[in-house]
Amino acid sequence: SMLISGTVMALVVFAVYGSARAYAATLVDDDQLIAAIFVDGGGLVLATVAALPWFRRTLIAVGADPNGLPTSASRITAMLAAAIVFWAGVLFGLRYLYGIPAIFVLLWYALFGYAVASTNERGLKALGTSVRIGQGRRWSIAALGIVLLPFNLAAAAPIGIEISPLTVVAAALLLVVTTNISMGAGANLYRWLVESEGS
C-alpha cells in the first residue's frame, strides 16, 4: 500500500542522510570542518538519489506519472547530476548574502526531483524543467514551502530537545508522516504546473 511504501522509502532516505550527518558531526568534533561539509553535502545528494523511487511512487499516487517509466540506471544518473548541482547551489547560497541566494535556488529548482522521476530528461535538463514550469507561478512554490517548512521542522523538534534513542525514533515517526504529506503536496503542485504550463 501507499502508506507502507511511503514509510519504507522515507526511512531509507532518513537512514542515508542520518548516517552522513552523524559522521559529519564526528568530523566537526575533530576540527575537520571542510571534510564535514563535503560529507554532509554528499549525504544530501545520496539521500536525494535514494528518494527517486519515492518521487515516482508519489507521482503515480496523484496521477501525475502517466508514462510509468521504470527506475533505470540513466534516471539514477540524472538524479545524481541534478542533486549535485542543486545542493551545491543551496549550500553555496547559504554562505553568502545571509542565505538569500539559497532561497532563489530552492524557488527555481525545488521540483527537479519530480521532473527526473516523471521524464527521461537528463539531470541538468530536469533542473531547467523545474524553472520553466514555475515561470509566472513562483509564488505558488514559495507559498507551499512556507507552509511545509515549519510543518516538517515541528516534526523534527524532539531531536532539538535532546538526542536520545527515544527522541530520534519519535522524530523519525513524525517525519515519516510530514514528509509523505510534503511529497504528495509537491507532486500535486508539479502536476498542476505541468498541466497549466502555457495557459
C-alpha atoms as a printed R data frame, in Angstrom:
    type eleno elety resid chain resno      x      y       z
1   ATOM     1    CA   SER     A     1  0.000  0.000   0.000
2   ATOM     2    CA   MET     A     2  0.974  3.648  -0.347
3   ATOM     3    CA   LEU     A     3  1.252  4.016   3.429
4   ATOM     4    CA   ILE     A     4  3.718  1.145   3.821
5   ATOM     5    CA   SER     A     5  5.803  2.023   0.753
6   ATOM     6    CA   GLY     A     6  5.891  5.692   1.724
7   ATOM     7    CA   THR     A     7  7.033  4.800   5.226
8   ATOM     8    CA   VAL     A     8  9.775  2.466   3.970
9   ATOM     9    CA   MET     A     9 11.014  4.995   1.394
10  ATOM    10    CA   ALA     A    10 11.067  7.795   3.955
11  ATOM    11    CA   LEU     A    11 13.038  5.684   6.432
12  ATOM    12    CA   VAL     A    12 15.569  4.715   3.745
13  ATOM    13    CA   VAL     A    13 16.142  8.374   2.879
14  ATOM    14    CA   PHE     A    14 16.420  9.313   6.573
15  ATOM    15    CA   ALA     A    15 18.918  6.500   7.148
16  ATOM    16    CA   VAL     A    16 21.107  7.586   4.230
17  ATOM    17    CA   TYR     A    17 21.239 11.220   5.277
18  ATOM    18    CA   GLY     A    18 21.271 10.473   9.005
19  ATOM    19    CA   SER     A    19 24.369  8.300   8.616
20  ATOM    20    CA   ALA     A    20 26.191 11.025   6.695
21  ATOM    21    CA   ARG     A    21 25.098 13.673   9.188
22  ATOM    22    CA   ALA     A    22 26.310 11.614  12.151
23  ATOM    23    CA   TYR     A    23 29.699 11.088  10.516
24  ATOM    24    CA   ALA     A    24 29.926 14.788   9.643
25  ATOM    25    CA   ALA     A    25 29.300 15.635  13.304
26  ATOM    26    CA   THR     A    26 32.271 13.500  14.360
27  ATOM    27    CA   LEU     A    27 34.449 15.290  11.793
28  ATOM    28    CA   VAL     A    28 33.372 18.647  13.227
29  ATOM    29    CA   ASP     A    29 34.351 17.428  16.690
30  ATOM    30    CA   ASP     A    30 37.787 16.575  15.251
31  ATOM    31    CA   ASP     A    31 38.084 20.095  13.742
32  ATOM    32    CA   GLN     A    32 37.821 18.732  10.193
33  ATOM    33    CA   LEU     A    33 35.255 21.301   9.083
34  ATOM    34    CA   ILE     A    34 35.892 21.140   5.326
35  ATOM    35    CA   ALA     A    35 35.600 17.346   5.315
36  ATOM    36    CA   ALA     A    36 32.410 17.608   7.381
37  ATOM    37    CA   ILE     A    37 30.864 19.984   4.837
38  ATOM    38    CA   PHE     A    38 31.650 17.589   1.986
39  ATOM    39    CA   VAL     A    39 30.286 14.584   3.903
40  ATOM    40    CA   ASP     A    40 27.126 16.495   4.805
41  ATOM    41    CA   GLY     A    41 26.646 17.646   1.217
42  ATOM    42    CA   GLY     A    42 27.340 14.147  -0.074
43  ATOM    43    CA   GLY     A    43 24.721 12.813   2.314
44  ATOM    44    CA   LEU     A    44 22.154 15.247   0.929
45  ATOM    45    CA   VAL     A    45 22.979 14.182  -2.643
46  ATOM    46    CA   LEU     A    46 22.818 10.448  -1.883
47  ATOM    47    CA   ALA     A    47 19.584 10.870   0.081
48  ATOM    48    CA   THR     A    48 18.054 12.672  -2.907
49  ATOM    49    CA   VAL     A    49 19.101  9.862  -5.236
50  ATOM    50    CA   ALA     A    50 17.690  7.328  -2.760
51  ATOM    51    CA   ALA     A    51 14.413  9.282  -2.880
52  ATOM    52    CA   LEU     A    52 13.934  8.649  -6.623
53  ATOM    53    CA   PRO     A    53 11.507  5.714  -6.092
54  ATOM    54    CA   TRP     A    54  9.687  7.845  -3.502
55  ATOM    55    CA   PHE     A    55  9.235 10.660  -6.029
56  ATOM    56    CA   ARG     A    56  7.940  8.161  -8.600
57  ATOM    57    CA   ARG     A    57  5.584  6.438  -6.173
58  ATOM    58    CA   THR     A    58  4.127  9.776  -5.076
59  ATOM    59    CA   LEU     A    59  3.646 10.969  -8.650
60  ATOM    60    CA   ILE     A    60  1.840  7.737  -9.506
61  ATOM    61    CA   ALA     A    61 -0.372  8.128  -6.420
62  ATOM    62    CA   VAL     A    62 -1.551 11.596  -7.531
63  ATOM    63    CA   GLY     A    63 -1.939 10.556 -11.174
64  ATOM    64    CA   ALA     A    64  0.975 12.680 -12.371
65  ATOM    65    CA   ASP     A    65  3.153  9.924 -13.903
66  ATOM    66    CA   PRO     A    66  1.241  8.724 -16.979
67  ATOM    67    CA   ASN     A    67  4.390  7.256 -18.535
68  ATOM    68    CA   GLY     A    68  5.017  4.783 -15.721
69  ATOM    69    CA   LEU     A    69  8.703  4.798 -16.561
70  ATOM    70    CA   PRO     A    70 10.834  2.367 -14.546
71  ATOM    71    CA   THR     A    71 13.707  3.454 -12.319
72  ATOM    72    CA   SER     A    72 16.619  2.893 -14.706
73  ATOM    73    CA   ALA     A    73 20.340  3.491 -14.438
74  ATOM    74    CA   SER     A    74 20.011  6.567 -16.663
75  ATOM    75    CA   ARG     A    75 17.391  8.097 -14.354
76  ATOM    76    CA   ILE     A    76 19.544  7.400 -11.309
77  ATOM    77    CA   THR     A    77 22.445  9.135 -13.075
78  ATOM    78    CA   ALA     A    78 20.156 12.036 -13.972
79  ATOM    79    CA   MET     A    79 19.033 12.387 -10.356
80  ATOM    80    CA   LEU     A    80 22.648 12.253  -9.180
81  ATOM    81    CA   ALA     A    81 23.750 15.002 -11.571
82  ATOM    82    CA   ALA     A    82 20.771 17.222 -10.746
83  ATOM    83    CA   ALA     A    83 21.148 16.648  -7.000
84  ATOM    84    CA   ILE     A    84 24.846 17.607  -7.059
85  ATOM    85    CA   VAL     A    85 24.095 20.904  -8.819
86  ATOM    86    CA   PHE     A    86 21.036 21.624  -6.668
87  ATOM    87    CA   TRP     A    87 22.637 21.003  -3.278
88  ATOM    88    CA   ALA     A    88 25.869 22.726  -4.297
89  ATOM    89    CA   GLY     A    89 23.754 25.769  -5.150
90  ATOM    90    CA   VAL     A    90 21.828 25.612  -1.880
91  ATOM    91    CA   LEU     A    91 24.915 25.138   0.316
92  ATOM    92    CA   PHE     A    92 26.917 27.759  -1.586
93  ATOM    93    CA   GLY     A    93 23.972 30.149  -1.401
94  ATOM    94    CA   LEU     A    94 23.664 29.711   2.347
95  ATOM    95    CA   ARG     A    95 27.176 31.091   2.807
96  ATOM    96    CA   TYR     A    96 26.556 34.451   1.122
97  ATOM    97    CA   LEU     A    97 24.189 37.416   1.455
98  ATOM    98    CA   TYR     A    98 22.516 35.983   4.553
99  ATOM    99    CA   GLY     A    99 21.461 32.855   2.658
100 ATOM   100    CA   ILE     A   100 19.201 34.717   0.225
101 ATOM   101    CA   PRO     A   101 20.768 33.040  -2.875
102 ATOM   102    CA   ALA     A   102 19.774 29.656  -1.427
103 ATOM   103    CA   ILE     A   103 16.145 30.791  -1.357
104 ATOM   104    CA   PHE     A   104 16.309 31.551  -5.080
105 ATOM   105    CA   VAL     A   105 17.863 28.142  -5.789
106 ATOM   106    CA   LEU     A   106 15.020 26.495  -3.885
107 ATOM   107    CA   LEU     A   107 12.307 28.514  -5.646
108 ATOM   108    CA   TRP     A   108 13.698 27.858  -9.110
109 ATOM   109    CA   TYR     A   109 14.810 24.237  -8.808
110 ATOM   110    CA   ALA     A   110 12.718 22.733  -5.988
111 ATOM   111    CA   LEU     A   111 10.692 20.472  -8.305
112 ATOM   112    CA   PHE     A   112 13.602 18.871 -10.161
113 ATOM   113    CA   GLY     A   113 13.134 15.530  -8.374
114 ATOM   114    CA   TYR     A   114  9.622 15.191  -9.791
115 ATOM   115    CA   ALA     A   115 10.901 16.143 -13.264
116 ATOM   116    CA   VAL     A   116 13.582 13.434 -13.133
117 ATOM   117    CA   ALA     A   117 11.087 10.889 -11.810
118 ATOM   118    CA   SER     A   118  8.418 11.537 -14.447
119 ATOM   119    CA   THR     A   119 10.505 12.027 -17.607
120 ATOM   120    CA   ASN     A   120 13.559 10.690 -19.387
121 ATOM   121    CA   GLU     A   121 15.309 14.050 -19.112
122 ATOM   122    CA   ARG     A   122 18.946 14.344 -18.209
123 ATOM   123    CA   GLY     A   123 19.770 15.837 -14.832
124 ATOM   124    CA   LEU     A   124 20.509 19.410 -15.874
125 ATOM   125    CA   LYS     A   125 17.506 19.468 -18.210
126 ATOM   126    CA   ALA     A   126 15.301 18.402 -15.294
127 ATOM   127    CA   LEU     A   127 16.561 21.444 -13.385
128 ATOM   128    CA   GLY     A   128 15.572 23.545 -16.387
129 ATOM   129    CA   THR     A   129 12.124 21.949 -16.402
130 ATOM   130    CA   SER     A   130 11.639 22.997 -12.770
131 ATOM   131    CA   VAL     A   131 12.489 26.572 -13.747
132 ATOM   132    CA   ARG     A   132 10.255 26.524 -16.832
133 ATOM   133    CA   ILE     A   133  7.072 25.131 -15.311
134 ATOM   134    CA   GLY     A   134  7.320 27.565 -12.395
135 ATOM   135    CA   GLN     A   135  7.520 30.569 -14.708
136 ATOM   136    CA   GLY     A   136  4.934 33.120 -13.591
137 ATOM   137    CA   ARG     A   137  3.833 30.860 -10.738
138 ATOM   138    CA   ARG     A   138  6.833 31.155  -8.438
139 ATOM   139    CA   TRP     A   139  4.650 32.424  -5.595
140 ATOM   140    CA   SER     A   140  2.763 29.119  -5.601
141 ATOM   141    CA   ILE     A   141  6.033 27.279  -4.965
142 ATOM   142    CA   ALA     A   142  7.020 29.803  -2.287
143 ATOM   143    CA   ALA     A   143  3.644 29.519  -0.564
144 ATOM   144    CA   LEU     A   144  3.889 25.732  -0.418
145 ATOM   145    CA   GLY     A   145  7.402 25.959   1.000
146 ATOM   146    CA   ILE     A   146  6.319 28.466   3.647
147 ATOM   147    CA   VAL     A   147  3.596 26.062   4.781
148 ATOM   148    CA   LEU     A   148  5.648 22.853   4.656
149 ATOM   149    CA   LEU     A   149  8.930 24.044   6.186
150 ATOM   150    CA   PRO     A   150  7.614 24.780   9.719
151 ATOM   151    CA   PHE     A   151  5.420 21.677   9.458
152 ATOM   152    CA   ASN     A   152  8.498 19.461   8.964
153 ATOM   153    CA   LEU     A   153 10.636 21.401  11.435
154 ATOM   154    CA   ALA     A   154  7.984 20.835  14.092
155 ATOM   155    CA   ALA     A   155  8.141 17.091  13.396
156 ATOM   156    CA   ALA     A   156 11.921 17.157  13.937
157 ATOM   157    CA   ALA     A   157 11.548 19.118  17.206
158 ATOM   158    CA   PRO     A   158 12.082 16.109  19.540
159 ATOM   159    CA   ILE     A   159 15.720 15.906  18.362
160 ATOM   160    CA   GLY     A   160 16.189 19.571  19.257
161 ATOM   161    CA   ILE     A   161 15.131 18.893  22.836
162 ATOM   162    CA   GLU     A   162 17.559 16.037  23.421
163 ATOM   163    CA   ILE     A   163 19.280 13.498  21.204
164 ATOM   164    CA   SER     A   164 18.440 10.061  22.552
165 ATOM   165    CA   PRO     A   165 17.062  6.833  21.070
166 ATOM   166    CA   LEU     A   166 13.560  7.865  22.149
167 ATOM   167    CA   THR     A   167 13.656 11.347  20.604
168 ATOM   168    CA   VAL     A   168 15.254 10.041  17.396
169 ATOM   169    CA   VAL     A   169 12.518  7.426  16.986
170 ATOM   170    CA   ALA     A   170  9.805  9.979  17.825
171 ATOM   171    CA   ALA     A   171 11.188 12.461  15.295
172 ATOM   172    CA   ALA     A   172 11.554  9.761  12.624
173 ATOM   173    CA   LEU     A   173  7.932  8.651  13.049
174 ATOM   174    CA   LEU     A   174  6.653 12.227  12.928
175 ATOM   175    CA   LEU     A   175  8.811 12.999   9.892
176 ATOM   176    CA   VAL     A   176  7.524  9.908   8.076
177 ATOM   177    CA   VAL     A   177  4.069 11.486   8.275
178 ATOM   178    CA   THR     A   178  5.056 15.076   7.457
179 ATOM   179    CA   THR     A   179  7.476 14.244   4.645
180 ATOM   180    CA   ASN     A   180  4.968 11.956   2.926
181 ATOM   181    CA   ILE     A   181  2.382 14.737   3.110
182 ATOM   182    CA   SER     A   182  5.005 17.139   1.760
183 ATOM   183    CA   MET     A   183  5.910 14.787  -1.092
184 ATOM   184    CA   GLY     A   184  2.240 14.467  -2.010
185 ATOM   185    CA   ALA     A   185  1.742 18.235  -1.904
186 ATOM   186    CA   GLY     A   186  4.815 18.724  -4.095
187 ATOM   187    CA   ALA     A   187  3.600 16.097  -6.579
188 ATOM   188    CA   ASN     A   188  0.202 17.771  -6.834
189 ATOM   189    CA   LEU     A   189  1.865 21.149  -7.364
190 ATOM   190    CA   TYR     A   190  4.126 19.643 -10.032
191 ATOM   191    CA   ARG     A   191  1.141 18.103 -11.814
192 ATOM   192    CA   TRP     A   192 -0.767 21.400 -11.712
193 ATOM   193    CA   LEU     A   193  2.205 23.365 -13.040
194 ATOM   194    CA   VAL     A   194  2.807 20.893 -15.887
195 ATOM   195    CA   GLU     A   195 -0.872 20.782 -16.843
196 ATOM   196    CA   SER     A   196 -1.271 24.579 -16.711
197 ATOM   197    CA   GLU     A   197  2.003 25.354 -18.455
198 ATOM   198    CA   GLY     A   198  1.474 27.866 -21.209
199 ATOM   199    CA   SER     A   199 -2.102 28.645 -20.159
